[in-house]
C-alpha cells in the first residue's frame, strides 16, 4: 500500500507542474504563490522584500497562478482532501487584491480552477456553485495512485489490513 500521507506534497506538486506545462506553457505562470497582505508594522521597520521573506511561512499559498491576457487564474491541485482544495480557492481569490506581489497584474478578473485526478457529480455541483472550474488531469503515474486510493476501502484492501493487524497481535508486535 502506498503511504499516501507522505507522498501528498510530491504528488500534488508534480501534478500541478505537469498540468501547467501541458495546458499553459505559452503563458506566464508561477507555482506556490503566497497570498494576502503584509503587516504594516513590519513593512515600516523591515521594508517590503524582507517582510515578504519573514512572513512567507505564515501566508496562505495557492498551488499556482497563471497570467492570462485578461485574467489571473488560481490553480489548486488535489489528489487527497479534494473538498479542502475546493473550499480554499474562493478564500484565496479574496486575498488576490491585497497581495503586494500581484498588484502589477491588476486589474484582471480572477478565475479559479481545481485540478483533480477524478471527479464526481457532487464535486462538480459544489464547484459550479462556488465559481470554480473542475479540471480532471490524470496521467498514468497518477492514475495508479488514484486507483490505490479508491481501492483502500474495498474488501480486498480491508481484509489485507485486518490480516496485518491480526499477525501483529499474534506476534506481539505493535
C-alpha positions as CSV (number, residue, x, y, z in Angstrom):
1,X,0.0,0.0,0.0
2,X,1.3,3.4,-0.9
3,X,1.9,5.7,2.1
4,X,-0.4,8.5,0.7
5,X,0.1,10.9,3.6
6,X,3.9,11.0,3.0
7,X,3.5,11.3,-0.8
8,X,0.9,14.0,-0.8
9,X,3.2,17.0,-1.4
10,X,5.4,15.4,-4.0
11,X,2.4,14.0,-5.9
12,X,0.4,17.2,-5.9
13,X,3.5,19.4,-6.8
14,X,4.3,17.0,-9.7
15,X,0.6,17.0,-10.7
16,X,0.3,20.8,-10.9
17,X,3.7,21.2,-12.6
18,X,2.8,18.7,-15.4
19,X,-0.7,20.2,-15.7
20,X,0.7,23.7,-16.2
21,X,3.2,22.5,-18.8
22,X,0.6,20.7,-20.7
23,X,-2.1,23.4,-20.6
24,X,-0.5,26.8,-20.0
25,X,3.1,26.6,-21.3
26,X,2.6,29.6,-23.5
27,X,1.6,31.8,-20.6
28,X,3.5,33.2,-17.6
29,X,2.8,31.1,-14.5
30,X,4.2,30.7,-11.0
31,X,3.8,27.9,-8.6
32,X,3.4,28.2,-4.8
33,X,2.2,31.7,-4.8
34,X,1.9,33.4,-1.4
35,X,-1.3,35.4,-0.9
36,X,-2.5,38.1,1.4
37,X,-1.4,41.4,2.9
38,X,1.8,42.0,4.9
39,X,1.8,43.5,8.4
40,X,2.1,47.3,8.2
41,X,4.3,47.5,11.3
42,X,6.8,45.0,9.8
43,X,6.8,46.8,6.5
44,X,7.6,50.1,8.3
45,X,10.6,48.6,10.1
46,X,11.9,45.9,7.6
47,X,10.8,47.0,4.2
48,X,8.8,45.0,1.7
49,X,11.4,42.5,0.5
50,X,12.5,41.5,4.0
51,X,8.9,41.4,5.2
52,X,7.8,39.1,2.4
53,X,10.6,36.7,3.4
54,X,9.8,36.8,7.1
55,X,6.0,36.3,6.5
56,X,6.3,33.7,3.8
57,X,5.6,30.7,6.2
58,X,2.6,32.5,7.6
59,X,0.8,33.4,4.4
60,X,-1.7,31.2,2.5
61,X,-0.3,29.7,-0.7
62,X,-2.1,28.8,-3.8
63,X,-0.6,25.9,-5.8
64,X,-0.2,28.0,-9.0
65,X,-1.2,31.2,-10.7
66,X,-1.4,31.7,-14.5
67,X,-1.3,35.1,-16.0
68,X,-3.7,35.1,-18.9
69,X,-4.3,38.2,-21.1
70,X,-7.5,39.3,-19.3
71,X,-7.4,37.0,-16.2
72,X,-5.4,35.7,-13.3
73,X,-6.1,32.0,-12.9
74,X,-5.7,30.5,-9.5
75,X,-5.0,26.7,-9.7
76,X,-5.3,24.3,-6.8
77,X,-4.4,20.6,-7.4
78,X,-5.7,17.9,-5.2
79,X,-5.4,14.2,-5.0
80,X,-6.5,13.8,-1.4
81,X,-8.8,16.1,0.6
82,X,-10.3,17.4,-2.6
83,X,-13.1,19.3,-0.8
84,X,-10.4,21.1,1.2
85,X,-8.9,22.3,-2.1
86,X,-12.2,23.4,-3.4
87,X,-13.0,25.4,-0.3
88,X,-9.7,27.1,-0.3
89,X,-10.0,28.6,-3.8
90,X,-12.7,31.3,-3.0
91,X,-10.7,32.3,0.1
92,X,-7.6,32.6,-1.9
93,X,-9.4,34.7,-4.5
94,X,-10.4,37.1,-1.8
95,X,-6.7,37.7,-1.0
96,X,-5.5,38.4,-4.5
97,X,-6.5,42.2,-4.5
98,X,-4.5,42.8,-1.3
99,X,-1.4,40.7,-2.3
100,X,1.5,43.1,-2.9
101,X,3.3,40.8,-5.3
102,X,0.3,40.6,-7.6
103,X,-0.5,44.3,-7.8
104,X,1.4,44.6,-11.1
105,X,-1.1,42.1,-12.7
106,X,-4.2,44.1,-11.7
107,X,-6.8,44.9,-12.7
108,X,-7.7,41.4,-14.0
109,X,-10.7,39.2,-13.3
110,X,-9.7,36.2,-11.1
111,X,-10.7,32.7,-12.2
112,X,-10.4,29.6,-10.2
113,X,-9.5,26.0,-11.2
114,X,-9.5,22.9,-9.1
115,X,-7.3,20.2,-10.8
116,X,-8.1,16.7,-9.7
117,X,-7.3,13.1,-10.6
118,X,-11.0,12.2,-10.6
119,X,-14.4,13.8,-10.1
120,X,-18.0,13.1,-9.3
121,X,-21.3,14.8,-9.6
122,X,-21.3,16.2,-6.1
123,X,-17.9,17.8,-6.5
124,X,-19.0,19.2,-9.9
125,X,-22.1,20.8,-8.3
126,X,-20.2,22.3,-5.3
127,X,-17.5,23.7,-7.6
128,X,-20.0,25.2,-10.0
129,X,-21.9,26.9,-7.1
130,X,-18.5,28.2,-5.8
131,X,-17.5,29.6,-9.2
132,X,-14.7,27.0,-9.6
133,X,-13.9,25.1,-12.7
134,X,-13.0,21.4,-12.2
135,X,-10.4,20.0,-14.5
136,X,-9.5,16.3,-14.5
137,X,-5.8,15.6,-15.0
138,X,-4.8,12.1,-14.5
139,X,-1.6,10.9,-16.3
140,X,-0.7,7.2,-16.0
141,X,1.5,7.7,-13.0
142,X,-1.3,9.5,-11.1
143,X,-4.0,7.0,-12.1
144,X,-2.1,4.3,-10.2
145,X,-2.2,6.4,-7.1
146,X,-5.9,7.4,-7.5
147,X,-6.8,3.7,-8.1
148,X,-5.0,2.7,-4.9
149,X,-6.7,5.4,-3.0
150,X,-10.2,4.3,-4.3
151,X,-9.4,0.7,-3.5
152,X,-8.3,1.4,0.0
153,X,-11.8,0.8,1.4
154,X,-12.6,-2.1,-0.9
155,X,-13.0,-5.6,0.5
156,X,-9.5,-6.9,-0.5
157,X,-7.6,-4.0,1.0
158,X,-9.7,-4.1,4.2
159,X,-9.0,-7.9,4.5
160,X,-5.3,-7.3,4.0
161,X,-5.2,-4.6,6.7
162,X,-7.2,-6.8,9.1
163,X,-4.7,-9.7,8.4
164,X,-1.8,-7.5,9.2
165,X,-3.4,-6.4,12.5
166,X,-4.1,-10.0,13.4
167,X,-0.5,-11.0,12.6
168,X,0.9,-8.1,14.7
169,X,-1.3,-9.2,17.6
170,X,-0.3,-12.8,17.2
171,X,3.4,-12.0,17.3
172,X,3.0,-9.3,19.9
173,X,4.3,-6.5,17.6
174,X,2.8,-3.0,18.0
